[in-house]
Amino acid sequence: MLEAPVLPILVRRVRSSDSMEELTSLLHRAYAEQVAMGLKPLAGRQTVDVTRARSATGENFVATLGDNGPLVGTILFQETESAAFPEWFLRPEVAHFSLFGVDPLHQGRGIGGLLLRAVEARALELGKSEIALSYAEPDTKLAGFYAHRAYRFIQHWQWPYTNYRSIILSKTVA
């Protein structure tokens, strides 16, 4: 029996030809575990129009299977929004990311690490020495993921559109 070829995982910027419907569906799948916990992350319930608008406010990277394959991961670097940001995000030496998710069917393959390395490299290109993020405090699985990658606690934060307290983490990039 022949095995299906394993396609390489590529990380690239979102293209105008990428489907915002596909990206929104990916985010909903990636955040489904938090939704099942009773949490209300914006990424887990946002519309296609919100995905399009948020994607346009920063540098959106995606992971794909092969050059033109399906989207299997995403991360948004330096998103701007109307909600107040944690003071840490506003420091000149700090970059941040959001809308980070990997399709559950493809988790455990290093896709998240590839996406993180892409935004960490981008932060360095811009002369930043730190990269920060916000995650849902009740999601202990994510806490371990970030701790393993040397992210450290900065502060607690409450976004106006979620029903949980978030934790701000940061990491020195080099």
Legacy VTK file of the C-alpha trace (Angstrom):
# vtk DataFile Version 3.0
C-alpha trace
ASCII
DATASET POLYDATA
POINTS 174 float
0.000 0.000 0.000
1.330 3.456 -0.910
1.509 6.093 1.788
0.346 9.596 1.039
3.225 12.057 0.687
3.826 14.348 3.639
3.554 17.939 2.484
5.969 20.482 3.926
4.593 23.051 6.328
5.210 26.549 5.012
4.864 29.793 6.960
4.101 32.880 4.903
2.185 36.139 5.012
-1.516 36.088 4.226
-2.154 36.646 0.534
-5.052 38.546 -0.987
-6.060 35.251 -2.585
-6.358 33.512 0.809
-9.907 32.833 1.897
-11.032 34.797 4.952
-13.791 32.197 5.317
-11.135 29.470 5.569
-9.109 31.545 8.038
-12.193 32.206 10.184
-13.084 28.500 10.166
-9.515 27.653 11.194
-9.722 30.093 14.110
-13.069 28.651 15.227
-11.589 25.122 15.204
-8.421 26.245 16.987
-10.378 27.986 19.749
-13.127 25.339 20.048
-11.516 23.804 23.129
-11.723 27.134 24.970
-15.316 27.596 23.823
-16.112 24.102 25.158
-14.680 25.238 28.526
-17.312 28.008 28.600
-14.873 30.731 27.575
-15.744 33.332 24.957
-12.565 34.214 23.058
-13.237 36.639 20.238
-11.265 34.455 17.796
-13.573 31.537 18.560
-16.717 33.400 17.567
-15.727 36.217 15.251
-17.349 36.656 11.855
-15.536 36.589 8.523
-15.776 40.396 8.408
-14.109 40.658 11.822
-11.374 38.248 10.714
-10.785 40.374 7.610
-10.683 43.590 9.636
-8.395 42.207 12.341
-6.079 40.625 9.791
-5.657 43.977 8.076
-4.493 45.744 11.259
-1.229 43.832 11.603
1.035 41.400 9.802
-0.867 38.139 9.462
1.173 34.963 9.004
-0.311 31.588 8.107
0.989 28.033 8.016
-0.054 25.927 5.033
0.423 22.363 3.907
2.515 22.890 0.808
2.602 26.166 -1.088
-1.068 26.226 -2.035
-2.427 23.778 0.528
-4.998 24.370 3.243
-4.428 26.817 6.080
-3.430 24.901 9.216
-2.195 27.705 11.465
-2.227 31.470 11.903
-0.715 34.249 13.979
-1.236 38.020 13.822
1.775 40.215 14.570
1.305 43.737 15.974
-2.496 43.854 15.794
-3.986 47.251 16.537
-7.508 47.683 17.847
-9.781 50.184 19.529
-9.752 48.415 22.921
-7.194 49.591 25.447
-3.971 47.580 25.371
-1.996 46.407 28.367
0.710 48.948 29.188
3.369 46.305 28.451
2.219 46.044 24.800
2.734 49.803 24.389
6.396 49.836 25.415
8.675 50.713 22.468
10.856 47.622 22.877
7.877 45.216 22.946
6.136 43.583 19.984
3.045 41.425 20.471
0.966 38.818 18.703
-2.623 37.591 18.744
-5.006 35.348 16.764
-2.579 32.480 17.275
-4.063 29.109 16.466
-3.313 25.740 14.901
-5.930 23.409 13.471
-6.493 20.685 16.115
-5.979 17.996 13.448
-2.443 19.286 12.895
-1.364 20.143 16.439
1.753 18.440 17.753
3.587 18.750 14.419
5.615 21.858 15.297
3.360 24.298 13.445
2.872 26.516 16.480
6.620 26.687 16.986
7.158 27.669 13.347
4.601 30.466 13.644
6.137 31.707 16.891
9.612 31.746 15.349
8.254 33.781 12.420
6.902 36.553 14.665
9.928 36.425 16.965
12.169 36.928 13.912
9.936 39.761 12.713
10.180 41.448 16.132
13.979 41.306 15.884
13.865 42.781 12.362
11.966 45.739 13.811
14.516 46.197 16.607
12.276 44.894 19.388
13.800 43.032 22.334
10.579 41.485 23.682
7.563 39.730 22.245
4.359 39.514 24.256
0.962 37.852 24.126
-2.315 37.519 25.940
-3.952 34.170 26.711
-6.997 32.995 28.633
-5.960 32.286 32.217
-8.251 29.228 32.572
-6.487 27.499 29.658
-3.800 25.616 31.591
-2.758 23.694 28.464
-1.649 26.975 26.893
0.161 27.975 30.071
2.400 24.922 29.708
2.921 25.552 25.986
4.228 29.068 26.647
6.229 28.162 29.769
8.076 25.542 27.735
9.068 28.327 25.327
10.469 30.669 28.035
7.570 33.133 28.151
7.223 34.773 31.578
4.342 36.354 33.487
3.947 40.123 33.185
0.442 40.932 34.448
-3.233 40.050 34.432
-5.519 41.789 31.951
-9.228 41.986 31.180
-10.231 42.468 27.549
-13.698 44.060 27.193
-14.983 41.361 24.811
-14.105 38.204 26.778
-15.638 36.536 29.826
-12.340 35.558 31.474
-9.201 37.153 32.855
-6.191 37.031 30.573
-2.537 36.686 31.377
0.067 38.791 29.633
3.295 36.907 28.963
6.510 38.106 27.362
9.796 36.696 26.155
13.150 38.242 25.362
13.971 37.718 21.698
17.519 37.333 20.488
LINES 1 175
174 0 1 2 3 4 5 6 7 8 9 10 11 12 13 14 15 16 17 18 19 20 21 22 23 24 25 26 27 28 29 30 31 32 33 34 35 36 37 38 39 40 41 42 43 44 45 46 47 48 49 50 51 52 53 54 55 56 57 58 59 60 61 62 63 64 65 66 67 68 69 70 71 72 73 74 75 76 77 78 79 80 81 82 83 84 85 86 87 88 89 90 91 92 93 94 95 96 97 98 99 100 101 102 103 104 105 106 107 108 109 110 111 112 113 114 115 116 117 118 119 120 121 122 123 124 125 126 127 128 129 130 131 132 133 134 135 136 137 138 139 140 141 142 143 144 145 146 147 148 149 150 151 152 153 154 155 156 157 158 159 160 161 162 163 164 165 166 167 168 169 170 171 172 173
